[in-house]
């Protein structure tokens, strides 16, 4: 078993997701989707009071100026970090053209220039009605239709390739990415999962290798830039959900997880800290 540490915070998540490392403040952000909360902590376990959300929350990332952007069930919204014991005051940035009782935002991330990419999923996971969107700070643009469960996003070190996972399709896609415009074209298969589990959240390290969490696969898979499997990190939980590099030198792989049923493992829903042996790259705040 790969050695790991646990992020020593108060309690496990129901559906932990979306780890995002803010190198400017040395704070890890992540969400508990079903628990309807945004969590923040240093890697030594000093946790801020969770920010409660009015619906399930698919992701949250800090903004360049102040506050943060979050994907709620039916909208993209922003808020300032509230004072202790106070509720967040939400401002709607964009309302999605879907029924939030049937479809919700599931995952999102900033590109290297601060654009926010996020996607949706069918709550029942039986119809490919999800889409992938991009928010550039003023407008939202749709990019990919026919998605089952929109999931992991990442970019190559030179920002000319974008990676994107659709979990039930068992596929990670690659796109040609235009850093100037944020346009993603030339969709093609990067990797298909034929083993246990499906691709969930992902990140890209400084060498251009893609790290993919395998939901119901109890592991993280590292892919070379040509799609070959370059290594695996086994974990003692069934449902690792996403990954992000954090800490000094961005050398710690943070892994979120979910506890959806008793068989998911005693540590299900905890956040894992793994020595990856390679560095990641800093993330950009939302612009």
Secondary structure, DSSP 8 states (H G I E B T S, - for coil): ----EE---SS--SBEEEEEEETTTTEEEEEETTTTEEEEE-TTS-B---EE-SS-EEEEEEBSSSSEEEEESSEEEEE----TT-----EEEEE-SS-TTTEEEEEEEE-TTS-EEEEEEETTS-S--EEEEEE-SS-EEEEEEEESBEEEEEE-TTS-EEEEEETTTTEEEEEEE-TTT--EEEEEEEEE--SSSEEEEEEE-TTS-EEEEEETTTEEEEE-TTS-EEEEEE-SSSBEEEEEEESGGG-EEEEEEB--SGGG-TTTT--EEEE-SS-------B-
